[in-house]
Amino acid sequence: MFGLGWPEVGVIALAAILIFGPKKIPEMGSALGKTLRGFKEELKGSDDDVEQDHDR
């Protein structure tokens, strides 16, 4: 995962909790998940558009 080991991931998670607080982390995770899901759907949709254009 980006060349990061577990100690580095732990330090990043601890820093995020200290900066944003434990209540804000789930909200941020949810927003990130929705953003990534939408991005994947758009990529899939653009792939379908390319295939349709290629078939014409």
PDB file of N, CA, C and O in Angstrom:
ATOM      1  N   MET A   1       0.841  -1.180   0.000  1.00  0.00           N
ATOM      2  CA  MET A   1       0.000   0.000   0.000  1.00  0.00           C
ATOM      3  C   MET A   1       0.884   1.241   0.000  1.00  0.00           C
ATOM      4  O   MET A   1       1.219   1.758   1.066  1.00  0.00           O
ATOM      5  N   PHE A   2       1.260   1.716  -1.156  1.00  0.00           N
ATOM      6  CA  PHE A   2       2.060   2.919  -1.340  1.00  0.00           C
ATOM      7  C   PHE A   2       3.409   2.831  -0.638  1.00  0.00           C
ATOM      8  O   PHE A   2       4.000   3.862  -0.316  1.00  0.00           O
ATOM      9  N   GLY A   3       3.901   1.635  -0.398  1.00  0.00           N
ATOM     10  CA  GLY A   3       5.195   1.473   0.255  1.00  0.00           C
ATOM     11  C   GLY A   3       5.166   1.829   1.735  1.00  0.00           C
ATOM     12  O   GLY A   3       6.217   2.086   2.321  1.00  0.00           O
ATOM     13  N   LEU A   4       4.000   1.849   2.347  1.00  0.00           N
ATOM     14  CA  LEU A   4       3.885   2.157   3.768  1.00  0.00           C
ATOM     15  C   LEU A   4       3.731   0.874   4.561  1.00  0.00           C
ATOM     16  O   LEU A   4       3.001  -0.034   4.163  1.00  0.00           O
ATOM     17  N   GLY A   5       4.423   0.808   5.681  1.00  0.00           N
ATOM     18  CA  GLY A   5       4.276  -0.328   6.572  1.00  0.00           C
ATOM     19  C   GLY A   5       3.248  -0.021   7.645  1.00  0.00           C
ATOM     20  O   GLY A   5       2.714   1.086   7.711  1.00  0.00           O
ATOM     21  N   TRP A   6       2.974  -1.015   8.491  1.00  0.00           N
ATOM     22  CA  TRP A   6       1.976  -0.830   9.549  1.00  0.00           C
ATOM     23  C   TRP A   6       2.354   0.279  10.528  1.00  0.00           C
ATOM     24  O   TRP A   6       1.473   1.016  10.969  1.00  0.00           O
ATOM     25  N   PRO A   7       3.640   0.427  10.885  1.00  0.00           N
ATOM     26  CA  PRO A   7       3.969   1.538  11.810  1.00  0.00           C
ATOM     27  C   PRO A   7       3.626   2.912  11.227  1.00  0.00           C
ATOM     28  O   PRO A   7       3.121   3.785  11.933  1.00  0.00           O
ATOM     29  N   GLU A   8       3.902   3.095   9.940  1.00  0.00           N
ATOM     30  CA  GLU A   8       3.594   4.376   9.301  1.00  0.00           C
ATOM     31  C   GLU A   8       2.093   4.617   9.234  1.00  0.00           C
ATOM     32  O   GLU A   8       1.629   5.731   9.476  1.00  0.00           O
ATOM     33  N   VAL A   9       1.327   3.569   8.903  1.00  0.00           N
ATOM     34  CA  VAL A   9      -0.129   3.691   8.840  1.00  0.00           C
ATOM     35  C   VAL A   9      -0.674   4.031  10.223  1.00  0.00           C
ATOM     36  O   VAL A   9      -1.590   4.845  10.344  1.00  0.00           O
ATOM     37  N   GLY A  10      -0.127   3.422  11.256  1.00  0.00           N
ATOM     38  CA  GLY A  10      -0.556   3.712  12.623  1.00  0.00           C
ATOM     39  C   GLY A  10      -0.284   5.150  13.014  1.00  0.00           C
ATOM     40  O   GLY A  10      -1.125   5.793  13.642  1.00  0.00           O
ATOM     41  N   VAL A  11       0.878   5.660  12.651  1.00  0.00           N
ATOM     42  CA  VAL A  11       1.213   7.052  12.965  1.00  0.00           C
ATOM     43  C   VAL A  11       0.268   8.001  12.227  1.00  0.00           C
ATOM     44  O   VAL A  11      -0.185   8.993  12.798  1.00  0.00           O
ATOM     45  N   ILE A  12      -0.031   7.702  10.964  1.00  0.00           N
ATOM     46  CA  ILE A  12      -0.959   8.541  10.191  1.00  0.00           C
ATOM     47  C   ILE A  12      -2.351   8.507  10.810  1.00  0.00           C
ATOM     48  O   ILE A  12      -3.003   9.545  10.924  1.00  0.00           O
ATOM     49  N   ALA A  13      -2.812   7.325  11.211  1.00  0.00           N
ATOM     50  CA  ALA A  13      -4.134   7.205  11.835  1.00  0.00           C
ATOM     51  C   ALA A  13      -4.180   7.966  13.157  1.00  0.00           C
ATOM     52  O   ALA A  13      -5.167   8.645  13.442  1.00  0.00           O
ATOM     53  N   LEU A  14      -3.134   7.863  13.963  1.00  0.00           N
ATOM     54  CA  LEU A  14      -3.080   8.581  15.231  1.00  0.00           C
ATOM     55  C   LEU A  14      -3.093  10.088  14.993  1.00  0.00           C
ATOM     56  O   LEU A  14      -3.787  10.820  15.699  1.00  0.00           O
ATOM     57  N   ALA A  15      -2.340  10.551  14.015  1.00  0.00           N
ATOM     58  CA  ALA A  15      -2.320  11.983  13.704  1.00  0.00           C
ATOM     59  C   ALA A  15      -3.698  12.450  13.236  1.00  0.00           C
ATOM     60  O   ALA A  15      -4.139  13.538  13.605  1.00  0.00           O
ATOM     61  N   ALA A  16      -4.382  11.635  12.425  1.00  0.00           N
ATOM     62  CA  ALA A  16      -5.720  12.002  11.947  1.00  0.00           C
ATOM     63  C   ALA A  16      -6.695  12.102  13.118  1.00  0.00           C
ATOM     64  O   ALA A  16      -7.520  13.015  13.157  1.00  0.00           O
ATOM     65  N   ILE A  17      -6.610  11.183  14.061  1.00  0.00           N
ATOM     66  CA  ILE A  17      -7.503  11.227  15.221  1.00  0.00           C
ATOM     67  C   ILE A  17      -7.214  12.461  16.071  1.00  0.00           C
ATOM     68  O   ILE A  17      -8.138  13.105  16.568  1.00  0.00           O
ATOM     69  N   LEU A  18      -5.940  12.791  16.238  1.00  0.00           N
ATOM     70  CA  LEU A  18      -5.593  13.974  17.031  1.00  0.00           C
ATOM     71  C   LEU A  18      -6.032  15.262  16.346  1.00  0.00           C
ATOM     72  O   LEU A  18      -6.461  16.202  17.014  1.00  0.00           O
ATOM     73  N   ILE A  19      -5.930  15.314  15.031  1.00  0.00           N
ATOM     74  CA  ILE A  19      -6.266  16.532  14.295  1.00  0.00           C
ATOM     75  C   ILE A  19      -7.775  16.698  14.161  1.00  0.00           C
ATOM     76  O   ILE A  19      -8.308  17.770  14.448  1.00  0.00           O
ATOM     77  N   PHE A  20      -8.463  15.653  13.730  1.00  0.00           N
ATOM     78  CA  PHE A  20      -9.888  15.769  13.410  1.00  0.00           C
ATOM     79  C   PHE A  20     -10.802  15.313  14.534  1.00  0.00           C
ATOM     80  O   PHE A  20     -11.969  15.702  14.570  1.00  0.00           O
ATOM     81  N   GLY A  21     -10.308  14.514  15.435  1.00  0.00           N
ATOM     82  CA  GLY A  21     -11.149  14.005  16.519  1.00  0.00           C
ATOM     83  C   GLY A  21     -11.825  12.712  16.119  1.00  0.00           C
ATOM     84  O   GLY A  21     -12.078  12.483  14.936  1.00  0.00           O
ATOM     85  N   PRO A  22     -12.118  11.868  17.084  1.00  0.00           N
ATOM     86  CA  PRO A  22     -12.694  10.553  16.779  1.00  0.00           C
ATOM     87  C   PRO A  22     -14.101  10.607  16.201  1.00  0.00           C
ATOM     88  O   PRO A  22     -14.510   9.669  15.517  1.00  0.00           O
ATOM     89  N   LYS A  23     -14.855  11.675  16.452  1.00  0.00           N
ATOM     90  CA  LYS A  23     -16.215  11.757  15.921  1.00  0.00           C
ATOM     91  C   LYS A  23     -16.230  12.132  14.445  1.00  0.00           C
ATOM     92  O   LYS A  23     -17.159  11.769  13.724  1.00  0.00           O
ATOM     93  N   LYS A  24     -15.229  12.842  13.996  1.00  0.00           N
ATOM     94  CA  LYS A  24     -15.212  13.328  12.617  1.00  0.00           C
ATOM     95  C   LYS A  24     -14.655  12.261  11.649  1.00  0.00           C
ATOM     96  O   LYS A  24     -14.970  12.301  10.460  1.00  0.00           O
ATOM     97  N   ILE A  25     -13.848  11.326  12.128  1.00  0.00           N
ATOM     98  CA  ILE A  25     -13.205  10.327  11.267  1.00  0.00           C
ATOM     99  C   ILE A  25     -14.223   9.478  10.495  1.00  0.00           C
ATOM    100  O   ILE A  25     -14.056   9.320   9.286  1.00  0.00           O
ATOM    101  N   PRO A  26     -15.282   8.915  11.134  1.00  0.00           N
ATOM    102  CA  PRO A  26     -16.255   8.119  10.360  1.00  0.00           C
ATOM    103  C   PRO A  26     -16.960   8.935   9.276  1.00  0.00           C
ATOM    104  O   PRO A  26     -17.235   8.425   8.190  1.00  0.00           O
ATOM    105  N   GLU A  27     -17.249  10.201   9.573  1.00  0.00           N
ATOM    106  CA  GLU A  27     -17.881  11.055   8.569  1.00  0.00           C
ATOM    107  C   GLU A  27     -16.961  11.246   7.371  1.00  0.00           C
ATOM    108  O   GLU A  27     -17.402  11.201   6.222  1.00  0.00           O
ATOM    109  N   MET A  28     -15.688  11.457   7.648  1.00  0.00           N
ATOM    110  CA  MET A  28     -14.725  11.644   6.564  1.00  0.00           C
ATOM    111  C   MET A  28     -14.553  10.361   5.763  1.00  0.00           C
ATOM    112  O   MET A  28     -14.425  10.408   4.540  1.00  0.00           O
ATOM    113  N   GLY A  29     -14.548   9.217   6.439  1.00  0.00           N
ATOM    114  CA  GLY A  29     -14.436   7.937   5.753  1.00  0.00           C
ATOM    115  C   GLY A  29     -15.625   7.677   4.853  1.00  0.00           C
ATOM    116  O   GLY A  29     -15.476   7.185   3.735  1.00  0.00           O
ATOM    117  N   SER A  30     -16.805   8.012   5.348  1.00  0.00           N
ATOM    118  CA  SER A  30     -18.016   7.839   4.553  1.00  0.00           C
ATOM    119  C   SER A  30     -17.984   8.728   3.317  1.00  0.00           C
ATOM    120  O   SER A  30     -18.313   8.284   2.217  1.00  0.00           O
ATOM    121  N   ALA A  31     -17.590   9.975   3.498  1.00  0.00           N
ATOM    122  CA  ALA A  31     -17.511  10.905   2.360  1.00  0.00           C
ATOM    123  C   ALA A  31     -16.477  10.428   1.346  1.00  0.00           C
ATOM    124  O   ALA A  31     -16.703  10.516   0.139  1.00  0.00           O
ATOM    125  N   LEU A  32     -15.349   9.927   1.829  1.00  0.00           N
ATOM    126  CA  LEU A  32     -14.313   9.426   0.924  1.00  0.00           C
ATOM    127  C   LEU A  32     -14.826   8.213   0.160  1.00  0.00           C
ATOM    128  O   LEU A  32     -14.576   8.087  -1.038  1.00  0.00           O
ATOM    129  N   GLY A  33     -15.540   7.318   0.840  1.00  0.00           N
ATOM    130  CA  GLY A  33     -16.099   6.137   0.181  1.00  0.00           C
ATOM    131  C   GLY A  33     -17.095   6.508  -0.902  1.00  0.00           C
ATOM    132  O   GLY A  33     -17.075   5.935  -1.991  1.00  0.00           O
ATOM    133  N   LYS A  34     -17.973   7.469  -0.608  1.00  0.00           N
ATOM    134  CA  LYS A  34     -18.946   7.914  -1.611  1.00  0.00           C
ATOM    135  C   LYS A  34     -18.254   8.543  -2.807  1.00  0.00           C
ATOM    136  O   LYS A  34     -18.657   8.332  -3.951  1.00  0.00           O
ATOM    137  N   THR A  35     -17.209   9.319  -2.538  1.00  0.00           N
ATOM    138  CA  THR A  35     -16.458   9.965  -3.616  1.00  0.00           C
ATOM    139  C   THR A  35     -15.786   8.930  -4.507  1.00  0.00           C
ATOM    140  O   THR A  35     -15.866   9.015  -5.733  1.00  0.00           O
ATOM    141  N   LEU A  36     -15.124   7.950  -3.893  1.00  0.00           N
ATOM    142  CA  LEU A  36     -14.449   6.911  -4.669  1.00  0.00           C
ATOM    143  C   LEU A  36     -15.446   6.055  -5.445  1.00  0.00           C
ATOM    144  O   LEU A  36     -15.176   5.667  -6.581  1.00  0.00           O
ATOM    145  N   ARG A  37     -16.600   5.756  -4.838  1.00  0.00           N
ATOM    146  CA  ARG A  37     -17.633   4.976  -5.518  1.00  0.00           C
ATOM    147  C   ARG A  37     -18.148   5.729  -6.742  1.00  0.00           C
ATOM    148  O   ARG A  37     -18.312   5.143  -7.812  1.00  0.00           O
ATOM    149  N   GLY A  38     -18.399   7.016  -6.584  1.00  0.00           N
ATOM    150  CA  GLY A  38     -18.850   7.831  -7.708  1.00  0.00           C
ATOM    151  C   GLY A  38     -17.807   7.913  -8.799  1.00  0.00           C
ATOM    152  O   GLY A  38     -18.139   7.885  -9.984  1.00  0.00           O
ATOM    153  N   PHE A  39     -16.544   8.015  -8.407  1.00  0.00           N
ATOM    154  CA  PHE A  39     -15.450   8.071  -9.372  1.00  0.00           C
ATOM    155  C   PHE A  39     -15.363   6.774 -10.170  1.00  0.00           C
ATOM    156  O   PHE A  39     -15.187   6.800 -11.388  1.00  0.00           O
ATOM    157  N   LYS A  40     -15.488   5.629  -9.472  1.00  0.00           N
ATOM    158  CA  LYS A  40     -15.445   4.340 -10.166  1.00  0.00           C
ATOM    159  C   LYS A  40     -16.617   4.191 -11.126  1.00  0.00           C
ATOM    160  O   LYS A  40     -16.459   3.664 -12.227  1.00  0.00           O
ATOM    161  N   GLU A  41     -17.804   4.658 -10.705  1.00  0.00           N
ATOM    162  CA  GLU A  41     -18.975   4.570 -11.582  1.00  0.00           C
ATOM    163  C   GLU A  41     -18.784   5.432 -12.825  1.00  0.00           C
ATOM    164  O   GLU A  41     -19.167   5.030 -13.924  1.00  0.00           O
ATOM    165  N   GLU A  42     -18.198   6.608 -12.660  1.00  0.00           N
ATOM    166  CA  GLU A  42     -17.945   7.479 -13.808  1.00  0.00           C
ATOM    167  C   GLU A  42     -16.921   6.847 -14.749  1.00  0.00           C
ATOM    168  O   GLU A  42     -17.068   6.927 -15.968  1.00  0.00           O
ATOM    169  N   LEU A  43     -15.894   6.224 -14.194  1.00  0.00           N
ATOM    170  CA  LEU A  43     -14.908   5.546 -15.038  1.00  0.00           C
ATOM    171  C   LEU A  43     -15.555   4.405 -15.807  1.00  0.00           C
ATOM    172  O   LEU A  43     -15.295   4.224 -16.997  1.00  0.00           O
ATOM    173  N   LYS A  44     -16.395   3.639 -15.128  1.00  0.00           N
ATOM    174  CA  LYS A  44     -17.084   2.534 -15.788  1.00  0.00           C
ATOM    175  C   LYS A  44     -18.004   3.065 -16.879  1.00  0.00           C
ATOM    176  O   LYS A  44     -18.084   2.490 -17.965  1.00  0.00           O
ATOM    177  N   GLY A  45     -18.697   4.161 -16.592  1.00  0.00           N
ATOM    178  CA  GLY A  45     -19.579   4.768 -17.571  1.00  0.00           C
ATOM    179  C   GLY A  45     -18.812   5.277 -18.783  1.00  0.00           C
ATOM    180  O   GLY A  45     -19.290   5.159 -19.911  1.00  0.00           O
ATOM    181  N   SER A  46     -17.634   5.839 -18.564  1.00  0.00           N
ATOM    182  CA  SER A  46     -16.847   6.335 -19.691  1.00  0.00           C
ATOM    183  C   SER A  46     -16.297   5.173 -20.518  1.00  0.00           C
ATOM    184  O   SER A  46     -16.145   5.300 -21.733  1.00  0.00           O
ATOM    185  N   ASP A  47     -15.995   4.037 -19.871  1.00  0.00           N
ATOM    186  CA  ASP A  47     -15.559   2.858 -20.615  1.00  0.00           C
ATOM    187  C   ASP A  47     -16.682   2.352 -21.511  1.00  0.00           C
ATOM    188  O   ASP A  47     -16.437   1.960 -22.651  1.00  0.00           O
ATOM    189  N   ASP A  48     -17.926   2.359 -20.996  1.00  0.00           N
ATOM    190  CA  ASP A  48     -19.079   1.944 -21.798  1.00  0.00           C
ATOM    191  C   ASP A  48     -19.269   2.879 -22.985  1.00  0.00           C
ATOM    192  O   ASP A  48     -19.598   2.429 -24.082  1.00  0.00           O
ATOM    193  N   ASP A  49     -19.064   4.179 -22.774  1.00  0.00           N
ATOM    194  CA  ASP A  49     -19.197   5.153 -23.846  1.00  0.00           C
ATOM    195  C   ASP A  49     -18.156   4.900 -24.935  1.00  0.00           C
ATOM    196  O   ASP A  49     -18.457   5.015 -26.123  1.00  0.00           O
ATOM    197  N   VAL A  50     -16.946   4.560 -24.534  1.00  0.00           N
ATOM    198  CA  VAL A  50     -15.882   4.288 -25.512  1.00  0.00           C
ATOM    199  C   VAL A  50     -16.224   3.054 -26.331  1.00  0.00           C
ATOM    200  O   VAL A  50     -16.022   3.040 -27.545  1.00  0.00           O
ATOM    201  N   GLU A  51     -16.744   2.013 -25.675  1.00  0.00           N
ATOM    202  CA  GLU A  51     -17.119   0.799 -26.400  1.00  0.00           C
ATOM    203  C   GLU A  51     -18.249   1.086 -27.374  1.00  0.00           C
ATOM    204  O   GLU A  51     -18.234   0.570 -28.492  1.00  0.00           O
ATOM    205  N   GLN A  52     -19.235   1.897 -26.983  1.00  0.00           N
ATOM    206  CA  GLN A  52     -20.329   2.222 -27.876  1.00  0.00           C
ATOM    207  C   GLN A  52     -19.827   3.017 -29.073  1.00  0.00           C
ATOM    208  O   GLN A  52     -20.277   2.787 -30.195  1.00  0.00           O
ATOM    209  N   ASP A  53     -18.908   3.943 -28.855  1.00  0.00           N
ATOM    210  CA  ASP A  53     -18.350   4.718 -29.952  1.00  0.00           C
ATOM    211  C   ASP A  53     -17.534   3.836 -30.895  1.00  0.00           C
ATOM    212  O   ASP A  53     -17.529   4.042 -32.109  1.00  0.00           O
ATOM    213  N   HIS A  54     -16.848   2.854 -30.318  1.00  0.00           N
ATOM    214  CA  HIS A  54     -16.016   1.958 -31.126  1.00  0.00           C
ATOM    215  C   HIS A  54     -16.875   1.034 -31.985  1.00  0.00           C
ATOM    216  O   HIS A  54     -16.481   0.680 -33.097  1.00  0.00           O
ATOM    217  N   ASP A  55     -18.048   0.639 -31.478  1.00  0.00           N
ATOM    218  CA  ASP A  55     -18.925  -0.269 -32.211  1.00  0.00           C
ATOM    219  C   ASP A  55     -19.583   0.421 -33.402  1.00  0.00           C
ATOM    220  O   ASP A  55     -20.016  -0.261 -34.332  1.00  0.00           O
ATOM    221  N   ARG A  56     -19.670   1.711 -33.404  1.00  0.00           N
ATOM    222  CA  ARG A  56     -20.351   2.429 -34.499  1.00  0.00           C
ATOM    223  C   ARG A  56     -19.573   2.423 -35.744  1.00  0.00           C
ATOM    224  O   ARG A  56     -20.011   2.983 -36.749  1.00  0.00           O
TER     225      ARG A  56
END
